[in-house]
Structures are given as C-alpha cells and as structure tokens.
C-alpha cells in the first residue's frame, strides 16, 4: 500500500476532476491530522485519497463504498483501510466509526468539500480563508446545499475537536496543496 498505487486506482476509477480534487483535499487533511496525532501518515493519506474512488461508478448507497471495498480487498488493502472507508458512510450501520482513523475521515470528508466550495467563489480562493468565513457560509442553507452541516458538526464532535479549530486545521492542510486543488490565487 502506497500513495502511487492509490493514485493509480483513483485515476482508473474516477474521471471527474472535481471528485479527484476532493479526494486530494481529504488526503491532505488526513495527512495533517496523522502528523498532529503521531499516526501513520501514509496509511491515513491513502484512506483519505481512496475514500470516494468508487463513487463515480457506483454513487448509490450501499454500492458506494461497498463496491470499492471489494476492489480494495481484491488488491490487498488492509482491513483497517477498508473498514475506515466503509465507516464514512452513515448508512452502513455494521461499520460504526470506532478508531481515530475512522472518525478523522468522517470529520474531514464533508468539511473538505464545503471548504472547497467556499474557497472557489472567493477571488483569493483559499488564501486567507478563515473558519469564521466558513461558519458564516454554513448558516446560508442555499449555499452548497448538498453538504450536510450536521455531518460536519458531528464529525468534529466525534473526533473531540473544537469545530472552529477543526475548520481552520482543514483549511490550512488544503492550503498546502492549493494549486493541486485549483484553489490557489489567480495570477
């Protein structure tokens, strides 16, 4: 299991560039949390990178993430990776989030998508984005309406982190790869 193999798998199953960028954003947040918590950065990064690799082909629950879990098992990914990815789907009641890895993926997934949505509409993109700006957009129900505010709040609570600190942490992690995410300032 390494990042190169995970990227190849993402590219094999996902053509949509915005979905690929989402997985990169979650990977960046997961790697940053792994460093913060003293965990295996490669493992956590791969989980973040692969969590939605099957979504484009199988977007309907429970196919996503179960079809992906089958593919990962066939390719020799560990139970830990597969379980964490399955646990990010609330509708899979037999996969509760128990480990810090599981909880971190859940906490970062929706939030990374929401942060991207906020950043993309700003002239300076992610540069200078703050948690308070993201919280303000969270109150606007019509903005990125498909993103569950409840999931973002529950994710931070389950992880045991302050929501504002979590939002800023994810912004900072994503800022480190802003150009890859197409969230860098325009020239």
N, C-alpha and C positions, 0 to 999 in steps of 0.2 A: 504494500500500500504506500503510494507516494503521490505527490501533487501532479507530477507529469502524467501518470496513469489516470488520475481523476479528471484532469483537464481533457484528456483524450476521450474519456467516457462522456463528459459533458458535451463535447463537440460532436460526438457520434449521435447523441440522442436529442440535442437541443439546437435548433437553427435560429431561433428568435434571439436577436442580440440583446434586447432588453431583459429577457429572462437570464441569459448568460451573465449580464452585468449584475443582476440581482444576486445570483449565486456568488459572484466575486465579492460583492458587498458583504454578504453574510459571512463568507470566508474571512474577510479582513476583520470583522468584528469578533469572530470566533478565535482567530489567532491572537488578537489583542487580549481577549479575556483569558486565553490559555497562558499567556505571559504573566498577566496580573495574578492569576491563581496558582502559578507554578505547575501547570499541567503540560501535557504533550502537545506542543504547538502544531506539529504535523498532523497528528490524529484529529485534533479539533478543527484544523483548517480543512482537512479532507471532508469531514462531516458537514461543515458549512458549505463547501463547494458542491457536494453531491446531493444535498437535501432535496432539491427540486429537479434533478436531472431527468426524471421520467415524466414530469408534469406536462410537457408539450404533447407527448404521445398519449398519455393517459391522465387527463385532467379531472376525471370524475372519481369521487370517493367511492369505494375504498381502493380503486385501481391505483391511484396515487396516494400513498407511496408503496403499496404492496407489490405492484409490478416491478418497480425499481428495486425493492428489497430482494425479489427473486433474482434479478440480474446481478445485484451486488453479491449475493450468496454464490451464484454460479462463478463469479470472477474471483472468489476467495477473500472477499472483505470480511472483517471480523464481526462477530455477533454484536460487539459494542458499537461499531459504526452503524450497522443495520438497525439495531434497536433505537439508537438515538434518532435516526432519520424517521423511523416509524412513529416515534413518540411525539414528533412535532405535529402530527395530525390528531386533533381533538377527538375525532370520530372513531379512532381505533382505541376502544376502551380497554383492550387487553394489553396496551402498551403505555401505562402511566409513566409520566416523567419522574424518574427516581434519582438519577445521578446528576451531578452538577453539569455534566456534558449535555444531558437531555434538556435540562432546564435552561441552559445558556442558549442552545439552539432555538428553543421556543421563544425565549426573550429577545433574540436578535432578529428573527425571521421577519415578522410583520414590521417591526420598527425600522429595519434597514430599507424595506420597501417604502415606508412612509417618509423617511428622511430623504430618500432619493426623489420622491415626488415633490417635497418641499424645495429641495435644492434646485431642481431642474427649472423651476419657474423664477428663480432669482437671477438677476443679471450677473452677480458674482458667484453664482452656483453655490457650492458647498463652503467656499472660503468665507469665514466669518459667521457661518450659521451657528446659532445658539439653541440650547434646549428650550429657552423661553419662546423663541420663534416657532419651534416645532410644537410646543404645547399650545400656542395660540392657534395654529392650524388644526390641531386635534379637536378644538372646540367647534370648528367650522365643519359641520356634518356633511355638507355637499362636496368638500374637498377630499379627494382620494376616498370616496365613499365606500369602496370595496374593502378598504383596510379596516380591520376591526380594532377600534380603540380599546375595547375591553381586553382583547388578547395582548395588546401592548402593555396595558396596566398590569394584568395578571402575570405576564411574563416577568416583569421587574419584581413584582411581589414574590413570586415563587422562587426567583433567584436570590431574593433577600437583599436587593439593592434599591436605593432611592431612585425613583423614576427620573427625576431631573438629571441626576448623575449618570444614570444608565443612558439616557438620550445623548448627553454630551460625550460619553465614552464611545458610543457607536458613531456619532458624527466624527470624532477625532480619528477613529480607526478607518472610517471610509475616506476621510480627507487624505490619508497617507497614500491612497491609490486613486485619487480624484480623476486623474487623466484616464486611467483604465475604465473608470465608471462613466466617463464623459460628463463629469461634474466639475471639471476644472474651469477656471475663469476663461471667458472668451478672449481671444487675442485682440 
